[in-house]
Amino acid sequence: MRTLVRKGKRWNEALLYTLIYLSASISVFLLLGILFYVFIKGFHCVNLTFLTSVPSALKGTVGIAGNIVNTLYIVALTLLIATPVGIGAAIYLNEYARPGRIVRLIEFTTEILSGIPSIIFGLFGMVFFGMNLGLGYSILTGALTLAIMVLPLITRNTQEALRTVPESYRSGALGIGATKWYMIRTILLPSAMPGILTGVILAVGRIVGESAALLFTAGSGYLLPNAALGIGGWFKKILESGGTLTIQLYLSMSKAQYDTAFGIAVVLLVVVLLINLLTKYLAGRLDVNKKE
């Protein structure tokens, strides 16, 4: 009887392992298929001129340099706004706030905020930041809108990272007379840094891939900052319309410029892959440093 039960368990385990490996293989083949198809379609369009010029009918150039710069603007401004707020909120919820209705309400609100469709964020950003605050279609409007979008991601990842820090670290630091803020600044944050950094870089990936919200807020400008104005031109660009790579990809597809669209898709895939590799590398380095 025991032999039959063991054979049944082994058969069930073999079937389960087969399904697990099949699911994993399907995921890998889907990724490889997308990468292969996009690179075959668009790799021939990616060259130095494509990456360093802007579209011009007079010069006959088709480039995405302006869109790359706009994407960098959006990423930098969004992180500059969302990262301090997200990390600060997580520290408050995890270290200062007493468990109760207020904490549950904040966490519930954060979860709801992360589930709102991005196009609704775009509508809100256009009305509130663009119209009511008078920012119009600009990179700053897009960055403020995306900051609201990625705030839950950064907050939740920071909370989870802080929760992984052993309680003995807190009690030990407070036991030797350290203040709570000193303990958070010198012990908790460095220990939780791999998880915090992972959340920030994942937020970068979402910012780079966002399009719906930016269509309503950042616009579709593709020009580079005015170099004649010097540093002022780079700052002035923040208040001007600026389409990111995803916006330009959408516009190229809508105009049936498929070669350009696939070329932009190749650049986006490379950026996303680099972001993921950077996440793994930095998280690994921080883990090694923490163990040492």
C-alpha positions in Angstrom: 0.0 0.0 0.0 2.8 2.4 0.9 4.5 1.6 -2.4 1.4 2.6 -4.3 1.1 5.8 -2.4 4.8 6.7 -3.0 4.4 5.9 -6.7 1.3 8.2 -6.8 3.2 11.0 -5.1 6.2 10.6 -7.5 3.8 10.7 -10.5 2.2 13.8 -9.2 5.5 15.4 -8.4 6.8 14.6 -11.9 3.7 16.1 -13.5 4.1 19.2 -11.3 7.8 19.6 -12.2 6.9 19.2 -15.9 4.3 22.0 -15.7 6.7 24.3 -13.8 9.5 23.8 -16.3 7.0 24.2 -19.2 5.8 27.5 -17.8 9.3 28.7 -17.3 10.3 27.7 -20.8 7.3 29.5 -22.3 8.3 32.7 -20.5 11.8 32.5 -21.8 10.7 31.7 -25.3 8.3 34.6 -25.3 11.0 37.0 -24.2 13.5 35.7 -26.8 10.8 35.8 -29.5 10.0 39.4 -28.8 13.6 40.4 -28.7 14.4 38.5 -31.9 11.5 39.9 -33.8 12.0 43.6 -32.7 15.8 43.4 -33.3 15.4 41.9 -36.8 12.8 44.6 -37.7 14.6 47.6 -36.2 18.3 47.0 -35.8 19.2 48.2 -39.3 17.7 51.6 -38.5 19.9 52.2 -35.4 23.1 54.1 -36.3 25.0 57.1 -35.1 22.9 59.5 -37.1 19.7 58.0 -35.7 20.9 58.5 -32.2 22.4 61.9 -32.5 20.1 63.9 -34.7 16.5 65.1 -34.7 13.8 64.8 -37.4 14.4 67.4 -40.1 12.7 67.7 -43.5 15.4 70.2 -44.7 18.3 68.0 -43.7 16.5 64.7 -44.5 17.4 63.2 -41.1 15.3 61.0 -38.9 16.7 60.9 -35.4 15.7 60.5 -31.7 18.4 62.6 -30.0 15.7 65.0 -28.7 13.6 62.2 -27.4 16.5 60.6 -25.6 17.3 63.9 -23.9 13.6 64.4 -23.0 13.5 60.9 -21.5 16.5 61.7 -19.3 14.9 64.9 -18.2 11.7 63.0 -17.2 13.6 60.3 -15.4 15.8 62.7 -13.4 13.0 65.1 -12.4 10.6 62.3 -11.5 13.1 60.6 -9.3 14.2 63.9 -7.8 10.5 64.5 -6.7 9.3 61.0 -5.9 12.4 59.4 -4.2 12.7 61.6 -1.1 8.9 61.6 -0.6 8.6 57.8 -1.1 11.5 56.9 1.2 10.3 59.5 3.8 6.8 58.1 3.8 8.1 54.5 4.2 10.3 55.5 7.1 7.3 57.2 8.8 5.0 54.2 8.3 7.6 51.6 9.3 9.4 53.4 12.1 7.4 56.2 13.6 3.7 55.6 13.0 1.8 53.5 15.5 -0.2 50.6 14.0 -3.8 51.7 13.7 -6.4 53.1 11.4 -4.3 55.9 10.0 -1.5 53.6 9.0 -4.0 51.1 7.5 -5.7 54.0 5.6 -2.3 55.3 4.2 -1.3 51.8 3.1 -4.7 51.1 1.6 -4.5 54.5 -0.3 -1.1 53.6 -1.5 -2.2 50.3 -2.9 -5.2 51.9 -4.6 -3.0 54.6 -6.1 -0.7 51.9 -7.6 -3.7 50.3 -9.3 -5.1 53.4 -11.1 -4.7 53.3 -14.9 -1.9 55.5 -16.1 -4.2 57.4 -18.5 -6.2 58.6 -15.6 -3.0 60.0 -14.0 -2.4 61.7 -17.4 -5.9 63.3 -17.3 -5.4 64.5 -13.7 -1.9 65.8 -14.5 -3.1 67.7 -17.6 -6.0 69.4 -15.6 -4.2 70.1 -12.3 -0.6 70.7 -13.3 -1.1 71.8 -16.9 -4.2 73.9 -16.6 -4.7 74.9 -13.0 -1.0 75.6 -12.2 -0.4 76.9 -15.7 2.5 74.6 -16.6 0.9 73.5 -19.9 2.4 70.7 -22.0 5.9 70.5 -20.5 8.5 68.1 -19.2 7.8 69.4 -15.7 4.1 68.6 -16.0 5.0 65.1 -17.1 7.5 64.6 -14.3 5.1 65.7 -11.6 2.5 63.3 -13.0 4.8 60.4 -13.1 6.1 61.2 -9.6 2.6 60.5 -8.3 2.5 57.3 -10.3 5.8 55.8 -9.1 5.4 57.0 -5.5 3.6 53.9 -4.4 6.2 51.7 -6.0 9.1 53.4 -4.2 7.2 53.6 -0.9 6.2 49.9 -0.8 9.7 48.7 -1.8 11.3 50.8 0.9 8.8 49.5 3.5 9.6 45.9 2.6 13.3 46.6 2.6 13.1 48.2 6.1 11.1 45.2 7.4 13.9 42.8 6.4 16.3 44.6 8.7 16.6 42.5 11.9 14.9 43.9 15.0 18.1 43.4 17.0 19.7 46.2 14.9 17.2 48.6 16.2 17.2 47.5 19.9 21.0 47.3 19.9 21.4 50.9 18.6 18.8 52.3 20.9 20.2 50.4 23.8 23.6 52.1 23.5 22.0 55.5 23.6 21.6 56.4 19.9 18.7 58.5 18.9 16.1 57.1 16.7 16.9 59.3 13.7 20.6 58.4 14.1 19.8 54.7 14.2 17.6 55.1 11.0 20.2 57.1 9.2 23.3 55.1 10.0 22.0 51.5 10.5 18.5 50.9 8.9 18.9 52.8 5.7 22.4 51.3 4.8 21.1 47.8 5.7 18.0 48.3 3.6 19.7 50.0 0.7 19.7 47.0 -1.7 15.9 46.8 -1.5 15.5 50.6 -1.7 17.7 50.8 -4.7 15.8 48.0 -6.4 12.6 49.9 -6.0 14.1 53.1 -7.4 15.5 51.4 -10.5 12.2 49.6 -11.1 10.6 53.0 -10.9 13.0 54.2 -13.6 11.9 51.2 -15.8 8.3 52.3 -15.4 9.1 55.9 -16.2 11.0 55.0 -19.3 8.2 52.7 -20.6 5.3 55.1 -19.8 3.4 56.7 -22.7 -0.3 57.2 -21.9 0.1 59.7 -19.0 2.8 61.6 -20.9 0.6 62.1 -24.0 -1.6 64.3 -21.9 1.1 66.1 -20.0 4.6 66.3 -21.6 3.5 66.7 -25.2 5.5 65.5 -28.2 8.2 68.0 -28.8 11.4 66.5 -30.2 13.8 69.4 -30.3 17.1 69.6 -28.4 17.6 72.3 -25.8 18.7 75.6 -27.2 22.5 75.5 -27.0 22.8 79.2 -27.7 21.3 80.0 -24.3 23.9 78.0 -22.5 22.8 76.5 -19.1 19.7 78.7 -19.3 18.6 76.8 -22.4 18.9 73.5 -20.5 16.8 74.8 -17.6 14.2 76.4 -20.0 13.7 73.0 -21.6 12.0 71.8 -18.4 9.1 74.2 -19.1 8.8 73.2 -22.8 7.0 70.3 -24.5 9.1 67.1 -24.7 8.2 63.8 -26.1 10.0 60.7 -24.7 11.1 57.6 -26.6 7.7 55.9 -26.0 5.8 58.9 -27.2 7.8 59.1 -30.4 7.4 55.3 -30.9 3.6 55.8 -30.7 3.7 58.7 -33.1 5.9 56.9 -35.6 3.5 53.9 -35.6 0.5 56.2 -36.1 2.2 57.7 -39.1 3.1 54.3 -40.5 6.8 55.0 -40.1 7.4 51.4 -39.1 11.2 51.3 -39.5 11.6 54.3 -37.2 9.2 52.8 -34.7 11.1 49.5 -34.6 14.4 51.3 -34.3 13.0 53.2 -31.2 11.8 49.9 -29.9 15.3 48.4 -30.1 16.7 51.4 -28.2 14.0 51.0 -25.5 14.6 47.3 -25.1 18.3 47.9 -24.7 17.6 50.6 -22.1 15.3 48.2 -20.2 17.8 45.4 -20.3 20.5 47.7 -19.0 18.3 48.9 -16.2 17.6 45.3 -15.1 21.3 44.3 -15.3 22.2 47.4 -13.3 19.6 46.5 -10.7 21.1 43.0 -10.2 24.7 44.3 -10.2 24.1 47.1 -7.7 21.9 44.9 -5.4 24.6 42.2 -5.5 27.4 44.7 -4.7 25.5 46.2 -1.8 24.8 42.7 -0.4 28.4 41.9 -0.6 29.4 45.1 1.1 26.8 44.6 3.8 28.1 41.1 4.6 31.7 42.3 4.7 
